[in-house]
Amino acid sequence: MHNLGPGRAMTKSIDIYSTCPQSKDLTQEEYVRRVIDVARWSEEAGCRGILVYTDNGIVDPWHVSQVILENTKTLAPLVAIQPIYMHPYFVAKKITTLSWLFRRKIALNMLAGGFKNDLLALGDDTPHDDRYRRTVEYTRIIRALVENGTATLDGRYYKVTNLKLVPPVPPDLMPAVLASGSSPAGLEAAREMGAVAIKYPKPPGEEEDVRDGHAPGYGVRVGIIARETAAEAWTVARTRFPEDRRGQITQQLATKVSDSSWHKQLATRMEGAPGEENPYWLGPFQNYQTFCPYLVGTYDCVADLVRGYVRSGYQTFILDIPASREELEHIGIVFRKAGAGA
């Protein structure tokens, strides 16, 4: 199978994550099988890890991550962490337990928000920027526990004293930490947490250069559909994500109640008719079918867009849920071409 690695021509290595299916999209019988399949495809393709979502409407990401660990050899679950679900000590305990049992890395995708109705149902009406400050404290405790084995913090949201983590996390299994960096508050929080700042990107030509930024790294969340010809790529794209009036209405309602910066940024973008000259596509987002922009076109066209993000300083790519093993092969061609032209 083609490997997603960008090739030796890239001046710096990049990290590529795929995304795990959601339980709400499949029957119980289908779900575990699909998780295993997608995880194995992702590992075969050379992905560093796989994002595992969390929210009130899907199964617990830690249990899904264990399924992934049991059925792969190197793939790191990138576990979405919602602070209001559990104490930071429990997250650290999960990390060290899975690391100890499987001798494998766990990665963390730190969240500050979520679906607004989910938060309200849990009794959390914390304002947007304050949620980021809470997540910073939360992450500091987790980092102290996994890196030093002990934590003390007298914060606004969390207080712990001489808290110890047993067994310790082995030095070679320290978790990568990622976080949203779409809003000013999110970007500042990512810097304070020492996390890779992830955003839902604009077209590459509109993205700011982040190479002089202060976060440990920067990344984008984006879907990719590429083929030999633009016509073939767009046929695949529109077949996979057809127009859905009901989805459009749902998306509009979601935008009205969301205080998410990235959600509003994507929702308010003016987009012309997608085509060969406009490979940055928001159709799946606008139809409430997924939550990231897509790059659609020929291998060379999309590779050039990927190269543009890398030249701006983005070194982490989180891909959308892969439709098939073959789709990851097509994406692999894009990244190798991007590397060859770097």
C-alpha positions, 0 to 999 in steps of 0.5 A: 500500500502507498505510504502517506509519508511526504518523502525525503524532499520535505525539509521537516517531517510532518505528522499525519492523523486520520479520524475514527468513525463515530458510533452514531453513524453505524449500527452496533454490529458494524461499529467495532468492525469499522473502527478496526478496519479504519485503524488498520488502514491508517496504520498501513498508510503510515499515519502517526495516529487517529483522532477519536472524537468525544461528545454526549452523543457517541461512545466513550473515546477511551474504550474505543482507543483500547480497541484501536490499541488491541488491533494495531501495532504502532498507531497512537489514539489521539483521544479527544479530552473534554474537561467537564467529563472527568478529573485530570487525574483520571486522564493521567491514570488512563494514559499511564494504564494504557501505556503500561498495558500496551507499551504504546503512545497515547496522544491528547486532543484537548477541548475547551468547548463542545456542542452548546446543548451538550455543555448546558445539559451538563450544567456548564455555562462557562464563557468561551474564553474562560473554558480555555483558561480552565483547559490550561489548568487541566492540562498542566496537571496532566502534563505534570503527572505524566512527565514528573509523576507528581502534581501540585496546582492551586488554580482557579478551577483545579486544586491538587497537592502532591498528587502522584501517578503510579505507575509512571509513564515511560519517558519514550511514551510521553503523549503528544498534546494538541489543542484548538488554535482557531480563536485568539483565546485558543491559540494563547491556551495552546501556547500555555499548554505546550500544545500543537495548535490545530485550526480549520484552515482557510485556503492556503493563499489566505493562511497567515505564516505561523513559522514565527509563532510561539506554540510548539507546532501548528496544524490543520484539520482538512479532508482530501479527495484527489484523483488523476483528473479534476472531473473524477475527483469532483465526481467522487466528492459530490457522490460522497457528500451530496447536497442535503437541504435538511443538513443545510438547515441543521448547519444554520441552526448549529451556527446560531447557537455555537460560540465556537470561533472555527464554526463561525469562521467556516460558516461565514465564508463566501464560497463560489461554485466549486470547480477546478479553479476552486479546490477549497470546498466547504460543501460537506461542512455546509451540509452538516456532513462533516466539520472541516473543509475539503481539498478537491482536485488533481493529485498535483493541484491538491499537493500544491495546496498541502505544500502551501500549508507546510510552507506557512508552518503547518506541520500536522495534518488531521484528515477526515474519516477515511471512506476506504483503504483505497481513499488513503492510497489516493491521499498518500499520492498527494503527500508524496507529491507534496514532499517531492515538490518541497 
